Structures are given as structure tokens and as C-alpha cells.
């Protein structure tokens, strides 16, 4: 599955990193990916370096290796994509209406719950 804003391998690497808790190394990501596909260690290293240069990953040197972690959570990234689509797709009120029309009952309930959490309660007094 391709995550918008990332190349194919970048999306796979980001998914693996988002699935982990805490920082990870190129070796750890490479070992996991190489179980399912054939690729070179240097390909994963270059991809993670590119993601760092693009601002998607942060890193610190630990011994001879870097430890990487995402600068945004998967959910923050998804929210950013939604915001970009919302503002780049024409009239935002119409875009939002079409988006809501396509929601399942479960998604609609989740949206209502999120809006209720974010909307301050009116003073009773």
C-alpha cells in the first residue's frame, strides 16, 4: 500500500517505523523487510537517510549507527494529508460534505465523538 507523499519503498519503511515503539536502526528495519522481499541493506539505509533529509525522520548517532524515529505519528501524517486534500480540492464546504457522505456509520460515530471531545461545553450559567 502506498502512503500518499511517500515513494513506494519510503511508504513501506515508514509503516515499519510507525509500527515500532521508540527509535530503530537501519539494520532492524532491513532485517524485518528482508524477510518479505529481496533488497540491499544500502537501499534501506539510503531510503531512511532520504526520509531524514525530507524531515519525516529524526535521528541520533549511537555508536557507529544512527537510531531513527518519525517526526510525526501515522495519525498526524494522515491528518496532514486530509487537511491538504481539504484545502486543495475546491470549495472546502463541498469537499467536506462529500467526505462525510462517504463515511460508514462507524466512521460517522467516531467523527461525532471526536467533535464532541474538541468542542468546549457551553456554560450552564
QUIWO-V910932 format. One record per residue. N is the residue number from 1. RES is the residue in three letters. SS is DSSP state (alpha for helix, beta for strand, coil for the rest). PHI is phi in radians with two decimals (* if undefined). Layout:
BEGIN
n=(N | N)
res=(RES | RES)
ss=(SS | SS)
phi=(PHI | PHI)
END
This chain:
BEGIN
n=(1 | 2 | 3 | 4 | 5 | 6 | 7 | 8 | 9 | 10 | 11 | 12 | 13 | 14 | 15 | 16 | 17 | 18 | 19 | 20 | 21 | 22 | 23 | 24 | 25 | 26 | 27 | 28 | 29 | 30 | 31 | 32 | 33 | 34 | 35 | 36 | 37 | 38 | 39 | 40 | 41 | 42 | 43 | 44 | 45 | 46 | 47 | 48 | 49 | 50 | 51 | 52 | 53 | 54 | 55 | 56 | 57 | 58 | 59 | 60 | 61 | 62 | 63 | 64 | 65 | 66 | 67 | 68 | 69 | 70 | 71 | 72 | 73 | 74 | 75 | 76 | 77 | 78 | 79 | 80 | 81 | 82 | 83 | 84 | 85 | 86 | 87 | 88 | 89 | 90 | 91 | 92 | 93 | 94 | 95 | 96 | 97 | 98 | 99 | 100 | 101 | 102 | 103 | 104 | 105 | 106 | 107 | 108 | 109 | 110 | 111 | 112 | 113 | 114 | 115 | 116 | 117 | 118 | 119 | 120 | 121 | 122 | 123 | 124 | 125)
res=(UNK | UNK | UNK | UNK | UNK | UNK | UNK | UNK | UNK | UNK | UNK | UNK | UNK | UNK | UNK | UNK | UNK | UNK | UNK | UNK | UNK | UNK | UNK | UNK | UNK | UNK | UNK | UNK | UNK | UNK | UNK | UNK | UNK | UNK | UNK | UNK | UNK | UNK | UNK | UNK | UNK | UNK | UNK | UNK | UNK | UNK | UNK | UNK | UNK | UNK | UNK | UNK | UNK | UNK | UNK | UNK | UNK | UNK | UNK | UNK | UNK | UNK | UNK | UNK | UNK | UNK | UNK | UNK | UNK | UNK | UNK | UNK | UNK | UNK | UNK | UNK | UNK | UNK | UNK | UNK | UNK | UNK | UNK | UNK | UNK | UNK | UNK | UNK | UNK | UNK | UNK | UNK | UNK | UNK | UNK | UNK | UNK | UNK | UNK | UNK | UNK | UNK | UNK | UNK | UNK | UNK | UNK | UNK | UNK | UNK | UNK | UNK | UNK | UNK | UNK | UNK | UNK | UNK | UNK | UNK | UNK | UNK | UNK | UNK | UNK)
ss=(coil | coil | coil | coil | coil | coil | coil | alpha | alpha | alpha | alpha | alpha | alpha | alpha | alpha | alpha | alpha | alpha | alpha | coil | coil | coil | coil | beta | coil | alpha | alpha | alpha | alpha | alpha | alpha | alpha | alpha | alpha | coil | coil | coil | coil | coil | coil | alpha | alpha | alpha | alpha | alpha | alpha | alpha | alpha | alpha | alpha | alpha | alpha | alpha | coil | coil | coil | beta | beta | beta | beta | beta | beta | coil | coil | beta | beta | beta | beta | beta | beta | coil | coil | coil | alpha | alpha | alpha | alpha | alpha | alpha | alpha | alpha | alpha | alpha | alpha | alpha | alpha | alpha | alpha | coil | coil | coil | alpha | alpha | alpha | alpha | alpha | alpha | alpha | alpha | alpha | alpha | coil | coil | coil | alpha | alpha | alpha | alpha | alpha | alpha | alpha | alpha | alpha | alpha | alpha | alpha | alpha | alpha | coil | coil | coil | coil | coil | coil | coil)
phi=(* | -1.61 | -1.60 | -0.97 | 1.72 | -2.13 | -1.23 | -1.02 | -1.22 | -1.03 | -1.11 | -1.11 | -1.11 | -1.07 | -1.03 | -1.11 | -1.21 | -1.11 | -1.28 | -1.63 | -1.73 | 1.40 | -1.36 | -2.47 | -1.86 | -1.02 | -1.03 | -1.13 | -1.19 | -1.02 | -1.03 | -1.19 | -1.20 | -1.23 | -1.22 | -2.01 | -2.67 | -1.55 | -2.80 | -1.54 | -0.97 | -1.13 | -1.16 | -1.17 | -1.06 | -1.11 | -1.11 | -1.20 | -1.13 | -1.07 | -1.11 | -1.17 | -1.09 | -1.41 | 1.59 | -1.46 | -2.16 | -1.94 | -2.73 | -2.50 | -1.44 | -2.22 | 1.19 | -1.59 | -1.97 | -1.66 | -1.90 | -1.96 | -2.62 | -1.28 | -1.45 | -2.28 | -1.26 | -1.00 | -1.21 | -1.13 | -1.12 | -1.08 | -1.11 | -1.12 | -1.10 | -1.11 | -1.11 | -1.08 | -1.14 | -1.06 | -1.51 | -1.78 | -1.93 | 1.81 | -1.17 | -1.10 | -1.15 | -1.27 | -1.01 | -1.10 | -1.07 | -1.14 | -1.08 | -1.15 | -1.05 | -1.51 | -1.32 | -1.34 | -1.06 | -1.15 | -1.13 | -1.10 | -1.11 | -1.11 | -1.11 | -1.05 | -1.11 | -1.13 | -1.13 | -1.14 | -1.17 | -1.52 | -1.55 | -1.13 | -1.17 | -1.29 | -1.15 | -1.40 | -1.74)
END
